Amino acid sequence: MQIRNLLLLLFICCFACKNAKQDDNAEKFDKIKWVAKKNNEFPYRDKMLKDLIDNHKLHGLKKEEVINMLGQPSRSDNGHLFYKIDQELIGNIFPLHTKTLVIKLNKDSTVEWRKIHE
């Protein structure tokens, strides 16, 4: 019984350490880094996404304010702005996994909601 409890405690500690390490990679949102693009990738966006979502108000902003804050979207379509966060490719051609910040605009061009699409 004691060995099982000890193993459980060790297991919990390992996961706690892993989550703490992931938070070390997080960065504060910085517009200059957010718009920085290297080889068709945005190397800083994934690290800044949590801070952007948690600490910067998007809801209610006008489209122009969003673009001033985040730069031009990767694409826009039917009242939605799409900001590519990260993308894994197969053979540098076919997307395997894409992470995107999606911002929905109301008819008056203010932000209705934002979601992370994976």
Buried (B, 14 or more C-beta within 10 A) or exposed (E): EEEEEEEEEEEEEEEEEEEEEEEEEEBEBEEEBBBBEEEEEBEBBBBBBBBBBEEEEBEEBEBEBBBEBBBEBBEBEEEBBBBBBBBEEEEEEEEEEBBBBBBEBEEEEBBBEBEEEE
